């Protein structure tokens, strides 16, 4: 049960003006990261049960009513190879891209997504910070959180309605100004642009009716999932949802597949599957061992340098400048990682990554200093 606490370990980390105490409660957490949580679901059902195609685009989808089959033309974006697949049923669970894919394949639905951008700052984690801190913003029922995660603490998130996916792919100066301002309103230490270790940006896909007019604060919209089956063709669209409801959603989708395709799939048990023992390695600046690049390449569908740094490990979120370090001190270590995935093209791959860091991180933070 939630309990009231006037004093707690993190009291020394926050400004005391206006804070009369805190409620403590417990909720679910992920062991490693959201990316690795999702990856676990894929690796637990590796071939022959299923085949996850990384960096694969759907070029086209045509439905043959006579054979009651979809014909899918697929394109590998890394190797530029094509393939054809057939399917009795398609489940469009592509998150923020559901509406785009439905439009591409001529699927109409009474629902769509409203989009909201959320940005976090990764700040150095202070000694004694062990529990997430949640601060009431006083408006719209909104809160800001300071969540300890490895060597950093995530401060955020923002909640900004956007009208396109492209508008939510990266933070901008207004996001960072807002986060720095609110951090300095609640945290005892002064937080400046130079303190930012990393930036974390994502898009929330919120399920709404197709005629929804974007006149509400995104936090007022439900995070629930909606499953819609097309009446004309075997196509299921999944809208909204959160990680906390993924098991129930998966069971619901599996039940629908069983009813439409094969009763043998009706077993909806989703028990944990133990991860295989993985090869570990070290990276400069991170105390704990990490999955090795070779392991991730051979066992976890890892294809690129950025895959490894952002989606198989937390290197790009735990170390400054997306893993390069303040003064590029980790460049040699990153080159060794790049060689695992890119071979003779490792230097070129790392150069592209450095250019990405300059655009997405360096210039943005330098602009904040100029604004000040």
N, C-alpha and C positions, 0 to 999 in steps of 0.2 A: 504494500500500500504506500502511496506517496506520504512523505513526512515533511514537517516544517523544520528547517534548520537555520538558526541565526548565525552560527559559525561553521565553517567547513574549510577543508584544506586550501581551496583556491581563493579564499577571502582576500588574501594578500595580493592577488593578481588583478582585482577589479577596483574601480573607484567606488567609494563607500557612499558618496552623496546620492541620496534617493533610493539606496538599496537597504531595505529593512530586514532582509533575510532571504531565504530561498526554499523552494519546494524541491525535494529530491525524489526522483522516481527512476525506474529502470525500464529499458526497452531493448529491442533487438539491435545487434550490431553485426557487421561483416568481419570475418577473420582477417582478410588481407586487403581487398579493394573490390569495388563494384565490377571492374573489368575481369578480375580473376574469379569472382563469384559466377559471372555469366559463363566464362570459359569452362568452369568445372562442369556445368550442365552439358556442354558439348563433348568434352573429353570422356565423360562417363558413358556416353552413348556413341562411341566411335564405331567405324565399320566393323562387321557388316550390318549392324543395326541401323546405322545412319551415316551420312557423309556430309560434313560441314565444308562448304567451299568458300574459302577466304578470298577477298578481293574479287568477287564474282558479280557481274552485273546481269540483270535480266534485259536482254536486247528486245525481245518480243515474246508475246504469249498469245496463242491462237487456240480457240476451243472448237473441237470437232464434235458436233452434236450427235452425229451418227454413231461414232465410236465412244462418245462420252469421255473423251480424253483431252487434256491440255497438251499442247506442243510448245515447249519452252526453248527458246534460243538463248544460250548463255555465253558470256564473254569474260574471259580471264583478263583483268586489267593489268596485271603484272607481266604475264607472258604473251598477251594478245592472242590467246588461243580460243577457239570456239568449240561449243559442244551443244548437243541437242538432248533434251530430256522430255519424258512424258509423265504426266501426273493425272490421277483420277480426282484429286482435290488439291487446291492451293489454299494455304493459310497465310494471309498477308499480315505478318506481325513485325513490320519494319519500323515501328516507332514513329518518329516524326515524319518519315517518308511514306506512311500508309496512304495518304491522300494522293500523293504524287504517283505512286505505283498504281493505285486504282484508276486514276485518270489515264495513265499510259495504256492500261489493259481494258478500258471501256467499262469499268465497274462503277455503278452508281449506288449511293448509300444515303440513308437519312441522317447520317452522322459525319462529322469531320473533326479535325483537331484545331483547337486554339493553342497557340504557342506562347511560351513564357521563357525568357532567358534568365538563367541563374549563374552568378559568378561568385567564386570564393577567392580570397587571398590566402596563400600559404605563408605563414609567418614563423619565425623561429619559436619552437616550443620552449616555454619557460620551465625552469626547475619547479617541481611541485604541482605541475598541471597534469592531473591524471583523469579527471572526469570532464565530460562536455559541459560547457556553460551555455545557458539559454537566456537571452535578455528580451523582455517584452518591449517592443518598439512603441507601444501606445496608440498605434493607428492600424486600422484594417485587420486587427488580430494578428499582426505580423511579428516575427521574432528575428533576432540575429543570434547566431551560435558561434562558439569558439570551441572547436573539437580537436582534442589532441590526437595526432596520427603520426606515429613514428617520431622523427625529429622536428616535425612542423605541427602547427596548430592552424586549422582551417577557419578563417573568419568570413562569415557571410550567412546566407546568400542574398543576392539581389533578387528582385521579383519584377521583371519588366516584360510587359506584353509586346510581342513582336509580330509582324505580319508576314514574315518569310523565314525559311530555314537559314538563308544566307545571313540574315541580320543577327542570328544568334550563335554563329560559329566562333566568335572571338569576343573578348571583352573590349570595351573602349574606355576612353578617358573618364567619361561620366560615371561609369561603373566603379572605377578605381577611386575617384574622388569621393563618392558616396561611402564606399567601404572604409576608406581611411578616416573619414569624418566620424562615422559611427563607432569605429574601433576606438578612437580617441575620446569618445563620449563615455565609453564603458570600461575600457581597460586602463589600468594604472600606468603602465609604461606608455611613453609617447611612441606612436607608430608613424613612420615616414615611408616614402616611396623606396628609399634605399634598403628598408627592412624586408621588403617583399621577396620571398624565396621563389615562389611560383604562383601561377595563375591557373585557376580551374574554372572552365566554362562549360555549361551544358544547356540543353533545351528540354523543357518539360512539355510533353504532349498531353493536353487536357481534352478529354472527350466532351464534345458539345453537339447539339443538334445542328443540322446543316444551315438552318436559317438564323443561327446565333449571331447577334450583333455585338462586337467587342466593346461593350460599355461597362464592364465590371472589372474590378481589380482581380488579377489572375488567382490570387490566393482564395477568393470567394468561390472559385470553380472547384467542383469535386475532382479528386484524384482517382476516382473509381474507374474500373475498366468496363468497356462495353464490347460485346461480341456480336457481330452482325453477319448473318449468312445470306448471300445473294439468292434471290428466288429463281433466277433464270439459269445460273451456272454454278458449278461446285466451287465456290470461292468464299472464304471466310475472312472477314476483316476484324482486326483487334485494335481497339482504341483505348488510349489512356492506360491507367494502371501504375502500380508501384512495385518495387522489389518485395515489399512485405506481403503482397498478395500473389506473388508469382506462382507458388505451388497450387493454390486454388484455381488460378487461371489456367495453368497447364492441365490440370485434371479436367476442367470444363472443356477445353479444346480437344483433349484426347477422347473424351466421351462423344463429342460431336463427330470426330473422325471415325470412331468405331461405328456410329450409327449410319454414317454415309458410305464408308469404304469397307471396313472389316471388323466384325464383332470381336475378333481375337485381340483387338487393341483396347478392349473395354477395361482391362486391368489398369486402374489409375494409381497404383502405389507409386510413390515418389520418394522412397527412402534414400538416405545419404549413401553415396558411393565413395569409398575411400580413394584418395588420390594415390597413384603409384609413387613409389619412392623416387625422388628426383635428384639429379646431380646438382650440387650447390657450388656457388662461386662467390667471390668477394668483389666489391666495387669500392673505390676510394671514397671516403666520407660517409659510408653507411656501415654501422656496426654489425648489423645482422647479416647472415649469409642469404644470398638470393639464388633463385633458379638460374642455372648457367645458360648462356646464350645457345650453346649446342643442344642442351636439353629442350629448350623452348622451340628451337628450329625443328627438331626431330620428333617431338611428342605433342606440341601444343600449337600447331598451325601458325607459328611465328614466321613472318616473311621479311620484315624490314627492321632497320635500326629503330625507327620510331615505335614500331610494334613492341619491341623489347623494352624500350625505355619508359613507355607510357602505359602499355596494356598488359604486359607480362610481369613487369616489376614496377616499383614506384620511383625509380631513379629520377625521372624528369620532374616529379612533383616534390621530391624530398631534398633535392640539391639545387643550388642556384643556377639560373639560366638554363633550365631544362636539362640539367646534368653536366653542362660544360664547366661549371664553376665560375666564380667571380672573375677570374683572370685566365680562363681557358685552361686551368691546371689539369682538368680531366680529359683533355683532348686525346692524349695517347690511349687512355683506357677506352674511350669511345671508338677510336679507330680500330682497336682490337675487336670490339663487339661488331662493328660494321663489317669487318672481314669475314665473320661467321656467316652473315646473311648476304653480302654483296660481292664477296671474293675480290677479284681484280678491280672491281668498280667501287671498292670501299672508300677510297679517298674522295671520289666524286659524290658518293652518297653522304659522307660526313660534311662535305662542303655545302650540299643542299640543306642539310639539317642546320648548319651554322647560319645560313641565310634565313631560314625559318625562325630561328631564335632571335636574330636581329630584328626581324619584322614584327613578330608576335610578342616579344618581351622587351628587348633593349630600347627600341624606339618609343614604345608606349610609356615605359617608365621614365625615359629621358624627357618626354613631353610633360610628364607630371612635374618633374623638377623645374622645367621652364615655366609652367603655369604658376608655380609657387613664387 
